[in-house]
Amino acid sequence: DYSSNKEQQLIGYSILILDEDSVNTFANTQKTFWKDYSLGTNIIEYKRLNYGPNERALIPFLQFCNLPNGLLFTVLIHKNIKSLFAAEIPKSLEDQIIVWKKKYVRENFLRLREFMLVILNGLGRQSQNVFWITDNDEIVANDLQLSTANNILKQSFDKHLNFNIGKFELKTLDIDSPDKCFEKLCSLTDL
């Protein structure tokens, strides 16, 4: 997730890293939690914390979120820094990122790409499968952007990682189950 608002001087980028067992643990136990707190399909997210059921469930939800083992990687960048890329972007990449019409959306995608390279170079291993789920924000606002992002990330991993990852997929919440399990996980980066 990445976010900021007009009053903030910083843009926050947060990536929640979980293994498959932790995702399964969360998926299997979250249904009971949502039922116990009568949340229905509500998502506990920062912009809706004052909503009664969300407010009552917040502390237990944060305690519940200790179940999955993982890492929350967050970087804050001042808004005055327009680009992290001092050199020109390679032509092959420049030709692909044109699918993002707005410069700041391109910049956000490229920043997230760099953060994923740092994370995978530090924590990844040979033949590891990587599944990245993101909310439906501006970097994957349509199928062309999602497809382009997948292609760029796969090419970047092949070129810049010191090992070969297994299967890689970037997906949006469009693939989520009716109980919104992935959206609930994605909301953790917003709190």
Salt bridges, closest charged atoms under 4 A:
ASP95 OD1 - LYS91 NZ 3.04
GLU107 OE2 - ARG111 NE 2.86
GLU114 OE2 - ARG113 NH1 2.51
GLU169 OE1 - LYS167 NZ 3.74
GLU169 OE2 - LYS171 NZ 3.56
ASP179 OD2 - LYS31 NZ 3.90
